[in-house]
Amino acid sequence: MHKAKHYKNKKETDKEIKERILKLAESGDYGIFPPPMDAQVALNELCRFFLGDDWYTITMSNKQVNTEIVYEIESKYKKVNRKR
């Protein structure tokens, strides 16, 4: 079985990251400001970035999945934050 690549395995340039993120945001001209992004889209992208494309859950409710995502990210990265 082939596992999806995690963000750490993908070599993206800053330009490629910006283009990918802008595709997730709302279209339109916002001048010097970044375009708005729906909160659920943003959380889903953070989940993909920090937990990987292969992360999944069996929870049915979006709000419950959001709780799991936040818990998993904070649990996984709590040591990183304590080093500061």
C-alpha positions as a printed Julia matrix, in Angstrom:
84×3 Matrix{Float64}:
   0.0    0.0    0.0
   1.37   3.42  -0.99
   1.17   6.1    1.68
   0.42   9.68   0.77
   3.35  12.06   1.03
   3.47  14.17   4.14
   4.37  17.85   3.83
   7.9   17.2    5.1
   8.59  14.95   2.12
   7.48  17.48  -0.48
   9.92  20.13  -1.61
   7.75  23.14  -2.37
   9.13  26.58  -3.04
   7.6   29.56  -1.25
   6.0   30.56  -4.56
   4.4   27.11  -4.97
   3.1   27.22  -1.38
   1.6   30.67  -1.96
  -0.07  29.57  -5.22
  -1.53  26.43  -3.56
  -2.85  28.41  -0.58
  -4.35  31.12  -2.8
  -6.28  28.44  -4.69
  -7.95  27.55  -1.38
  -8.93  31.16  -0.67
 -11.83  33.12  -2.13
 -11.22  34.66  -5.53
 -11.32  38.39  -6.02
  -9.15  41.47  -5.81
  -8.34  42.42  -2.23
  -5.56  44.86  -3.02
  -2.51  44.46  -0.83
  -4.39  42.18   1.57
  -4.63  38.4    1.28
  -7.96  37.01   0.1
 -10.26  35.58   2.75
 -10.42  31.86   3.42
 -13.27  29.93   4.98
 -12.36  28.73   8.49
 -13.19  25.09   7.68
 -11.0   25.19   4.56
  -8.17  26.66   6.64
  -8.49  24.0    9.34
  -8.59  21.24   6.72
  -5.38  22.59   5.17
  -3.66  22.73   8.57
  -4.76  19.14   9.18
  -3.28  18.07   5.85
  -0.08  20.03   6.53
   0.55  18.89  10.1
  -1.07  15.45  10.18
  -0.58  14.35   6.58
  -2.76  13.43   3.64
  -3.35   9.98   5.06
  -4.85  11.16   8.38
  -8.47  10.15   8.84
 -11.13   9.71  11.46
 -14.41   7.83  11.76
 -16.18  10.74  13.45
 -19.21  11.89  11.5
 -19.73  15.52  12.58
 -17.47  18.26  11.18
 -17.39  19.94  14.58
 -16.25  16.68  16.22
 -13.59  16.17  13.53
 -12.38  19.72  14.18
 -11.92  18.83  17.85
  -9.92  15.74  16.87
  -7.75  17.74  14.46
  -6.9   20.37  17.08
  -6.18  17.69  19.7
  -3.96  15.66  17.34
  -1.96  18.7   16.21
  -1.46  20.04  19.73
  -0.54  16.62  21.11
   1.89  15.94  18.29
   3.59  19.34  18.44
   3.47  20.18  22.16
   7.18  19.39  22.57
   8.08  21.8   19.76
   6.31  24.65  21.54
   7.98  23.95  24.89
  11.47  24.37  23.44
  10.92  28.12  22.89
